[in-house]
Amino acid sequence: MSWTADNGNGTFTNPLFYDEFSDPDILRVGDDYYLAGTTMHAVPGLVILHSKDLVNWENISYCFDRFDFPEDRFSLKNHEEIYGQGVWAPCIRYANGQFYVFTNINGKGLQCYTAKDVRGPWEHHNMQGNIYDLGVLFDDDGKVYAIHGYGQVKCTELEPDMSGPKEETERVIIPEGNGVGEGHHIYKINGMYYLISTDYRPNGRTLCSRSKSIWGPYETRVITADETYGYHAASLTQVPRGEKYRIGADGTKFGLGPVDKYATACTNAHQGGIVSTPDGQWWALFMQDFHSIGRTVCLMPMTWVDGWPMVGLEGNLGRAPRTWFKPDTQQGQYVGGRKSQPMTAPYNRSESFDGKRLGRVWQWNHNPDDKQWALKGGRLRLNSMPAEQLMWARNTLTQRVIGPRSVTTVELYTKGMKDGDVCGLGNINVPCSWIGLVKQGNSLTLRCFEQLTNDTVDVPLTLPQGKIWLRCNGDYDNDQSQYAYSTDGQTFQPLGRMMPLSYQLISFQGSRHALFAFNVKGKNGGYAEFDNFTVVEPDASRLDAIPFGKTFRIINLATGRPATCDPHGLLYDTRADDRSPRTQFQLEDRGQGQVVLKCVDGRYIKVFGEGLPGDVRFTREASEAEVFLWQDYLDQEFMLMSMRTHLYIGKSPTTGSPYSMDYKGADPARVNGAVFKWEAVDH
């Protein structure tokens, strides 16, 4: 089972995918939704997903199989590379009976891919020009506009045949000084032009600018800020000041930057597109940084207020619930009579290599040499080619790691290895790491390498059957992983330390599993064969996330103290070791993740007035109880959002006030008093 945001009860929980999908752009054609995302240096490139309900997705296409440029850097030749470059920030549109995907390729300018069928084949148009991170609008009069630039926002008209930008049409439409950023998505709604953009200076936020003319003038509002779903900024890979980092060079003195768990920084929900459903609901699909996983996609309801598309719900604009009703449901009731897509994950991550083609989840690190790999006899064969280090190894096959935790295992067959060959399972990141076998003469050594510390752990061994199992245990929400190995496929031994992981802006990607083979002696070597690549996700099923049928305590993460039903009639907290009946709660199910909360003495939580401190009290009548939508934060952590006000219940960790219901959401460290952990009580 693989992560899907669909909770199976009419609700979903963000992120949509618990793996990297950067710079999402969303498009609806009829009842079908299409999502395009960044793929950087990996191929096949420019991924497109399809959905019927905005929650369950499948991978249906890539815009190209290989980079069709001759330069060595697209193929990792002669120590040239495109890490942190390649294709990024796509814009997907449908007009004139065909699909368009616009993107930038560093050093090559603006690119466009077109197809009559979204599944391909796609035609490549090299439009050149210095236009990137763009939004594109096909206007009602047949003209095509590109919006681009940071701070100083520009509009350029494009040739309708996609041959390039129209000369002398570029104009500044929003001058610098208006707090507008980049990552533009342009729409025309009811005759008004709306520009969604994101800014990171001095802190992350998403804005909307609107005008009656494509050329302006524009007025601007912030439509969401500080929505992190309780995830603080990750540690960033650092290289010493003044030292030029060269990709793949062992010996670089890496560092991991400090973590400020209270900071939003630029990890909040930001760059992405908006879309309407056929029945008129509006949704944002914005990316958010989830630590070493990279940038994920979150689905956020929108509310129109005075002609502005605000993220969030009435009463709590600018923030968005982590758990909410799927787009074909509203306030807990199905509407429109449309069928949702079955619960599906976009990829099958495990691979037997028995087929004639690789699964869609796989991507190569740069263009591979297609003569040097094969699917043969139910295995993946990788020939070893010259490289001094993993990041320079051609024909390295990769897929994104998936969180919040996962265990990845692969079988490696070694009988084809030759002197100087290095083969195994790695993490393509900066810094990188791997576990694998090194052949020196006729002997094999099992090695774990960690580039962060430039350290190796070696274990001499013999493999009479020529086979070993390699494993990566990833705890990506906590930014750490550890390698392990087995000689019988049953008992695994850890090798190397529990490694810290980071996000980084060198390759602009999160962690990626890699199957690799290279030769350190400057020559073509032998080959390695891989089989039965499996990914196990222990947190993919969240059927027991809500503690129905249990008696439990509610521990406030900000204080470590349990909530108590005070005899005076207020919800308060008590000492950490208090396990009296007044600290014990139960849930009543109101359907689709909606719950009411009661103390074991039979009193229900009821919120009076505006929800200020002291307004969270009790009633004996179940019909009067406050109805909350359970917000799943995984690992028994949760929030409670009122279905009346769309605000959250919580208690200040500093003021001494009783519980209130006036919180807008979680802070990055989950210590503002609104995030809890439930703890089952044994009877």
N, C-alpha and C positions, 0 to 999 in steps of 0.2 A: 504494500500500500504506500502511496506517495501523497505528500501534502496537497490538499486542495482547500481553498478557503471556504467551500460549501460545508456548513455544519449539519446538513441533512434535515433541518427543521424549519426551513424557510429563511434562515439567516446565514450570514457569512462572517468570517473573522479575517481581518487583514494580517499579513500581506496576502495578496492574491496568489503569489508564488513565493515560496521561501528560498528562492535562489535569485541570482542576479538577473535583472532585466532593466537596463538603464534607458533613460530618455524616452519613455513611452509616448507614442502618439496614437490616438484612437480615432476610428472611423466607423460610422454606421452606414450600411447600404441596405435599405429595406429592413428586414428583421435580423440581419447579420452584422456582427461587430468584428472589426479587424484591428489588431494591435501590432504596431511595428516598433522595433527596439534596436538599440546600438549593439554592434558585435565587434567593434574595434578591429584588431588584427586577425581575428579567428575566421576560418572559412569551413563550410559555406557561410555566407555573410548576409546581413540584413534580414533578420528573422521576422516572420509574420505569423501571428496566432489568430485563431478564429473562435468565436463564441456566439451562443444564442441568448445568453443571459448576463453577460459581463462578469460572471463569477467562475464558471467552468470553461476552460480553454483547451485548445489542441493546436499543436504546431502543424501548419499546413504548407508552409513554403519558406524558402529563402530566395532572395532576389538574384543571387549569383552563387555559383559553385566554387569558383576560384577568382582571385583578383586577375583581371585581364590586362595588367600593366607589366611591361618587360623588366622594370628595374629590379635589381637584386634584393632590395629591401623588402619587397613583398613576399620573398621566398626564403628569407634568412640565409642569403648567400653572401659570401665574402665579408662577413661580420657587419652586415647592414640589416636593419630591422625597422619595423613600424610599431613597436610596443607603444601604447598610449596614443596611437594614431589610427590609421585605417578608416573605417566608416563609423560615424557617430551622429547622434541627434537627428534621426530621420523624421520626415513628414510624409504621412500617407494620405492620399486624396483619391477621389473618384470623380471623373468628369469625362464627357465626350465618349461615354461607353467603355472606358478603360480605367485601370488603376495606375496611379502614379506614386512612386516613392522617391522623394528627394533626400539627398544627404551630401555630406562633404567628405572628401578624401584628401588628407593633408598633402599639400604639394601638387594636387591635381585639380583642386577647385570643386565647384558644384557638380554633382552627378545626379542623374535622374534615371530611374528604371520604370518601364511601362509594360503593362500586360493586359490583354483582354480578360483573361482568367487569372484570378489572384493566385492560383496554384502554379502559374507559369504556362509557357516559357516567358521570361522577362527579356526585354530589349534594353540595352545600356546606351544612354546618351551622355556623353562627356560635355557638359555645358561650360566647364571652366569658370572663370570669374571668381572674385574674392567674396563669395557669399557662403555663410555657414551658420549652423545653429538656427535654422530659419523656420518660419511658418509660411505656408503658401495658401493663397486664396484664388480660386477660380470665380471671378465676379460674374454678376448677372449679365453684363454687357460683353462677355467673352474674353475680357482681358485677364491676364494671370499676373498676380503680384507676389513678390517675396518680401517678407519682413525680416530684418536681420540687424545685428549690431548689439553692443553692450553699452548701456547708459545713453549714448546717442543712437537712437533707433532710426533705421533707414528703411525706405520702401523702394524696391526696384521692380520694374515691369519685366516679365520674362517673355521671350518669343513663344508663340503658341505651339510651334513644332519642337520645342525643347532644344533648340540649337544653341541657346545661350541667353544671357540677359540682354535686354534692349539697350542699345547705347544711349547715353545721356538721359536716362530716365530716373537715375538714383536721386532721391531727395531725403533730407532729414525730416521725419514726421514727429519725433519727440526729442527735443534738445536734451543734452546732458544737464543734470541738475534737478531732474524730476524724480530721482530715486527709482528709476526703472532699470531692470537688469537685462537678461538674455533668455535664451531658450524659448523663443516666441511661438505662439500658436494663435493664428488669426481666424476669425469667424465673422460671418455676416448673419445677424439674427434680427428678423423683423425690421430690416432696413438699416440697422445700426451695426457699425464695425466694432468688434470686441477683440482685444489683443491680450492674451494670457501670457505672462512672462514671470521669470523668477529672478530674485536678486540675492546675493550672498554678502553684500557689504552694507553695514558692518555685521549683519546676521541674516540667516536665511528667512525668506518670506516669499509668498506668491502674490502677484498683483494682477489687476485687470485694468486696462486702459480702453476707453470707448470714445467714438467719434461718429458724426454723421457722414464723414468723408474719409476715404482711405488715406488721404493726405493730411488729415488732422483739421483743426487742433484736437488733441486728446486730453481728457481728464482721467485721473488714475486713482484707484482705491486698492488697498490691501484686502485680499479676499481670504487668506489664511496665513497664520503665523503660529509658531511654537507648537504645532502638532507633531509630536515625536512618538506618540504611543508609549512613552516611558523608556525610550532608547536614547542614551546620551551619545555624544560624539565619540568615535572610536579612536584608538591610538593610530597615528599616522607613521608610516615608515619614514625615517629621516636619514639623511646622509650628511656628514660633517660639512660645515660651512666652508666654501672654497674648494671642496673636492668634487670633481665632476664624476658623476656616476655613469659607469658604462654597463649596460644591461649584460647580465650573465657573468660579470667578472668576479670570481672568487677573491677574497681578500679585502673587499670593500668593508669599511667599518660602519655597518648599519647601526641604527638606533631606533627604538620605538618611542614616539613622542609621549608626553604626559597625557593622562586622561583626566578631564574635568567632567565628572559624572553629573554635574549640575548644569552643564552648558548645552544649549540647543545647537549652537554653531550653525552649520549648514546641513545638518542631518535631518532636519524636519521635512515633512512632505512638501515637495517643490516640483520642479519642472515636469510638465506633462500636459495632456489635452483634456478637453471636456466634450461631453456627448449627451444627446437627448435620446430617450427611448421612444418607441412609437406612440406610447400613451402620454408623453409629455413630461416624464421625470427627467431631471438633469443630474449628471454624475461627472465627477472629476476622477481621472486616473493619473495620479502623481507618483513620482518616485520618492523613496525615502531610504536613507542609508541605514542598513542593518549590520553594522560592524564589519567583520572580516568576510561576511557573505557578499557584501557589495551593495548595490542599489536595487531595491525591490520595488514592486508596484503596489500601491494601496488604492482601493476603491472608496470614494468619499461622496456621500449625498450632497446635493447643492440646493440652495434656496434662493429664489429671485426676490430681491428687495429693492424697490424703487428703481428697477431697471438694471440692477447689478447682480451678477451671478455669484453669490456668496457660498463658500464652502461651509457645510454644516447644516444644522437644523434650527428652526425657529426657537428662539430663546437661548441659543448657544452658537451664534454665528462665528465663523473663523476657525472653529475646531470641528472635528468629525469623530463619530464613534468608531472604535476598533471593531465592534460587532454591531451589525445592523441588518435590516431586512433586505433580502435580495431585490434586485430591481423590478421583478414582476410581482412584488408584494409591497404593501403599504400599510404601515401601522398595524401589522400583524394579519392583514386580510389580503387574500389573493385578488388581483384585479386584472382585467383585460382578457382573461381566459386563455392566455398563452402558456405553452408548456415550457418549463425550464429544460436546459440541457442536462443530461444525466451527470452525476458527480464524476468528474474526470480531472486528472492532472494533465498538464500539457505534454509531458514526456513519459516514456517508459525508460527509466534510468538504468535498469539492469540489462545486460546484454550477453547472450550466449555465443554470439558470433557465428551462428549456424546459417544465417541467411546469406543472400547474395549481395546485400547492401547493409551499410551501417545504419543503426537507428538514427532518427532525426536529432536526438539529443547531442550527438557527437559533433565536435568541430576540431579541425586541425589548427595547430599553432603556426600561423602563416601558411602560405601555399606549400603543400607537401610535394615531394617528388613521387608522383603516382606510380612510377616503376619500382619503387622501393618498399611497397607495402601490398598486402593482399589478404583477402579472406580465403582461407585454404584449410580444408579438412575440418571445418567447424571451429577454427581458431583464427585469431588475428595475428598475422605475421608482420613484424616490423624489422626490416633490414637495418643494421647499424651503419651509420654514416659518420664522417669525421665531425667531431665537436669536442671542445674541451670542457663543456659544462651544459647542464640541462637546458638553460635558456637559449642556447645556440643549436639545440638538437632539432634537425628537420624531421618531418614525419612524426612529430609528437602529437598523439591523439588526446583530446581533452573534452571534459564536460564540467559544468559548474557544480560546485558542492551545493548540498541542500541542507537547510537547517530545520528546526533549531539544533538538532543533533542527528547524526547519521553515521552508520558504520559501512565502510566500503571495502570490499574484498575482491581480489582477483587471483587467478591461478597463472603462474608463470612457468613456462617450459624452457629449459636452459640448454638442451643438447645441441642446439644450433649456434651457440655462442662461440666466439673466437677470441684470441688474445687481444686485450685492450677494450673489449666490449663492456658496456655498462647498460643494464636493462632493469626496469622496474616500474614502481608506482610513485608518482610525485605530486607536488603541489606547484603549479605554475603561478607564482605570485612574486612580489618583490618585497622581501627576499624569498627565494624559493627553498624547497626542501624535497627530499626523496628517500625512499627505502628501495634497495635493489641489490642486484648481484654484480660483482666486478670480477672479470676473468683476467687473470695474470698467468700467462703460460698455460699450464694445465690445471691450475687451482682456482677455486671459486671462493670469494669472500662476500659475505652478506654485509652490506654497509647501510648505515643511516647517516645522511648528510643534512646539515642545517646551515643555510647560508647566512642567517642572522648572526650566528656566532662563528661561522667558518669552521665548524667542528664536525668530526666524523666519529662514528662508533662502528667498529669492525668486529665481525664474528666469523672466524674460519668455519667452514662446514663442507660436508660432502652430501651429495644428493644422488643416491644410487638410481632413483627413478627419474632423475632429471626434472624434478618438479618441486615448486614451493608455492605457498599461499602468502600473499602480502596483504596487509590491511591498514586502513587509516580510520582511527576512531576520532570523529570530529564533534566537538562541542562548540558550535559556531556562535551561538548566542553569547558565550563566555570567551570567545576569541582564543580557543586553544584546540590542539589536536595532538595525537600521538600515534606513531607507527607500531605495528606488531607483525609477527610472522609465524608460520606454522609449517612443519614438515609432514604433517598427516592430515591437515584440513580440519582438525578437531580442537587441538590445544594450541592456543596462541600465546606467544611470549612478547611482551613489549620490548621495543628497541629504541633507544634514545629517550630523551626527556619529554614531558608534556610541553609542547612548544607553544609559545605565544604567537598569535596571529594578528595581522593588522590589515587595515585598508590603506590604500596608497594611491597617489596621483601621479605615479610614474608610468604604469601601464593602464591606469584608470580601470582596473578590474579587481574584483574580489578573488577569493581562492578558487582554484580550478584543479580538479583531479587530472593527472596526466599519465598516460601509458607511453613509455619511451624506450628507445634503444639508440645508443650512439657509441662511437669508438674514440678513445682518447689518444690514439697513436697516429692520428692524422691520416687514416685510411679507411676504406670500406671494410667492415668486419664480417661477422656472421649474421645471425638473426635471433630474435626472441619471439616466442609465441605466447599469446595470452588467451585465456578462456574463462568463461563463467564470471564475468564482472557483475557483482551484485551490490546493490545499495539498499540497506535496511534503515528505515526511518521509525524509530520507536515512538515519536510524538505525532505521527501522521494521523492517527485516530484520536479524536477528541470526544468520543461518545460519553466519557465519564467526567468531562470537564466541569459540569454543573453538578454539585453534590446532592442530587435528588435522593430522598430516602435515607439520608444521613443526618446525624446530629453533629454539629461542628462548632468550633470557636472561630471568631473573626479576629485575626491579628492585623493590626495596622502596621504597615511596613515602615512608617515614619518613626514609630516609637517602640515597636516590638510589644505593645500592650494589647490585650484583648478588649473588645467592646463588651459593655455590660448594660443590661436593662435596669437602670437605676430605679429603686423603689419610688423615688420622687417623681418619676414619669418621664425621665429624659434618657436618651442614649448617650452613654459616656464611656470612659475607659477605666480600667482597674489595673492592679498590679499584675505583673507577668505570670505569677504562679497561681492566680485566682482561677479555679476550675469549678466554681459554684454553678448551680443551675442557671443563674442570671447571665452567665457568659456563654450559654449554649443556645444555638439557633437551629432552625429547620426551614426548609423551603416548601412552598406550595407552587405547583407548576400551573402557569396560566397560558402555556402554549408558545411555541416558536421562541424559546429562550426567555420568555417573560416570566418573572417570578414575584412572589410576595415573600417577605421575610418575617418570621415570628420567633419569639422567645419560647423556650420549652414550657414556660408557664402559661402559654396560650395567648399572650398579647402580640398583636401585629404591629409592625412599623407603619406609622402614618406621619406624613409630613404636613405641617400646618403652615399657613401664611406663605411668606416668600422663601422659606427654606433657610432662614438665617439661623445662627447658633441658638439652640433651644427649641427650634421648630420641629426637630426630629423626635417625635414622641410615640404614643402607642394608642391602639384601639382594640377592643375585644371583638369587633365586627370584621369578619374577613372581607366583606364587600367594601369596607372603607379603607382597606390597606393600600399603601402606595405600591403601584406596579412598576417594577424595575426591569430593564433589559440587561441581562447578565453580560458583562464584558469580559471575555476570556483573555487573560494575559499569560496563560500557560503556567505549568508547574504549580497549579492550585492558587495562582495569583489572579485577582479579579478586581473589577470596579462595578458599581451599581449605578446605572443611568435611569433617571426618572422618565417614564413615558409621558408624563404631563409637561415637564419643563425642559427635558433634554439636558439637565444639569446632573452632576454627580454628588453622591453622598460622601462626606469625609469629615475629618477632625483635624484642626490645626495642631501640629506637634509642639507649638511654642506658647500659644496664648492662654491655654487652660480652659478654653470655651468648650461646651458640649458639641456633639455632632451637629452638622448643618447639611444642607443640600444646595450649596451655591458654588460648587467647584466646576470649572469649565473643562478640566481634564487632568491627565497625569503630567507631572514635571519629568524632565529627562532622567532623574535619579529615582523616581517613584517614591519620594519622601516628602511630598507636600501634604500628605494625610488622606489622599483619596484612593490609594491602592492598598489592597488587603491580600492576605493569604488565609485560606480556610484550612483548618486543622481538625480532622475527624476526632470525635470523642468516643472512646470505647466504653461500652456498657456491659 
